[in-house]
Amino acid sequence: MKLSLILCLVIFPCLLFSEEVTFFFSKPDYLTPAMVVIQNKCFTCHSGPWKNYKTSQQWVDSGLVKPSDFRGSQIIYSLRNFGGDMPMNPKFIVSNSELRILKRWINSIN
């Protein structure tokens, strides 16, 4: 009995702080795949301060992304080409699967 109690007191805290357990409890990273879409579809033609954004908060602070509001985010409005002639090159048109990646990212921001 004492041995099992000692093992629990020693092993459980080690598990709690192990990388695998920490990963299990951490929030998924939706920004990285979203940035791949933005880099591939936007940065080829457009430059600006957003090229250096590394966090979701920077996108929110810029006014291009509204937390948890995919349809209300300016970046989506621009990417879906509502009322404009963007993109000029058809290879930069955002696919439905890429939009889903962006939607998952924006809707995960609190």
N, C-alpha and C positions, 0 to 999 in steps of 0.2 A: 504493500500500500504506500509506504513512504517513498519507495523507489519510483513508482508511477507518478506520484505527486511532484517529486523533484524533477522528473523528466518533463512533465507538463509545464512546470514553472520555468524550465530552461529552454525547452524546444519551442514552445508556443511563441514567446517573444521573438525568437530568431526567425520564425516563419512570418511573423507579422511584418518584419522589416526586410524580408527578402525581396528581390526584384520582381519575382513572379507574382507574389501576393500584392505588392504595391501596384503593379500593372493591372491586376484584376480590379482593384478599387479605383483606379484613375479614370479620368474622363477620356473617351476616345479622341484621337486627333483627326478632326475633319478638315483642318486648315491646310495640311500638306497636300492632299489630293486636289483640293480646290485651287491652291496656288499653281499646281501643274496645269490645270485648265486655263487659268488666267494668263500664265506665262506663255502657253502655246497659242492662245487665241487673241491675246490683247497686246502683249509687250513687243511683238514683232513690229507693229506699226506705231504703237503709242508709247511715249515715255512720260515720265513725271515722277512726283514724289512717291506715288504708290508702288513703284518698282522696288522700293526699299522696305516696304511694309513687311514685318516679320510676325506680327500678332494680329489676331482678330480685332483687338481693341483699336489698333491703328486704322483698320478699315472702317470701324464704327466711327471713330473720331473724325475721319475724313468726310463723313456724310454719304459715302458710297454704299454702305451696308447698314441696314436697320436690324438690330438684334431680334432674332426670332420672327422676322418679317420678310420672307423671301420675295413676295410680290411687291412689297413696298420699298425694296432696296433699289437705289438708283443704278447700281451695277447691273442688275438683272434687266431693268428697263433698257439700258444701253445695249446689253448683249442680245436681247431679243429684237433689237432694231425697231422699236416702236417709233415711227415717225421720222426715220432717217435713212441714210443710204450706206450704213455700215453693216457688215464689212465689205470692202470693195472686192476683195478676193474671196471666192466661195470656199476655199479651203479653211478659212478662219470662222466659218459659221459654226456656232455652238450646237452640238448635237443634243438630243433629248437625254442621253445618258450623262453627258457632261453637265447639263442643267440639273439633273438629279444630284450630282456630286455637290454642286454649288448650293442647292436647296438644303441638303443635309448639313452642310457647313453653317449656312446662315441661320437655319432654324435651331442649331445647337448652341448658338451664342445667347447668353442670358444678359 
